[in-house]
Amino acid sequence: MDATPGQREAAPSLTQAQPGKYLTFRLAGERYGVPVLAVREIIRLLPVTPVASMPAHVRGVINLRGKVIPLVDLRIRFGLATTPDNDRTCIIVAQVAAAAGSRAYGVVVEGVEEVVALKADDIEPTPDFGGAVDVRFITGIATSAPRLTTLLDLDRIAAADFSAAEPPTAETGA
């Protein structure tokens, strides 16, 4: 379902989380997960080179062994509370879909927790918040742990961050 200009997407994400292994991590004290197959590596924070005219959630780029990789702070991207970086803050380097195949994409997280194996019974579809919440990056909610884990689609997040054709949302005010 397409959102009209100035309105958030009301329909749940088109991508449904699949059973498999997920890397879990913390953002604003809450637990999130991404498919482990999308993760290339987890690294400590590196020096970040800012890039002019980028949205606030794009920290800039990093040089990872001679390769320039965009770096996004998911806390800011999702409008969550931020805390100063510390010794647990790290970068998840993922391989995401791109027009010409795939590309590396770095996301800053408060800390990586563990890899969990999720069965189909462990994953609930993205809840319908009645259009009040932008859920286009959420693929489901894992219920197998003592606390819920929000499962994310890094391909969609990266596409929205770096696509010139991104539709305006209430978040951007466009």
C-alpha angles and dihedrals in degrees: 000000000000119000117228117237112286093017129101120239107267101192121084118257115291089225115078119206112251128213113267142085120327131189109225125208142163130258119174088345094303128112122248133172141201129189108275091223089067092055117093097178147328117236140175118259112286129198107286124217110210118227120214122247096015123138115263093257092059103084092188132252135316130207107232109184092324096318120111111224128184114239124210129186104221092197091063092039090058096040093247127149113276129214129193114276114263139176092288095051108106145160124252108207109205135181108235134184117267136175090262098043113284141333140194117263126183126210126189114225133177092240142328117246116182148308112263129191111225125198123205089258090057094060125077122191119257108281120246107242093183095253094300094108130049104235100166092115097047117092098180147312121266113218102180097094126069086258127041119259120211109219116216137202107223091185090062093043092051092045091053092046097051105027117106088205096060108141115239116260136193087257094062094040091224 
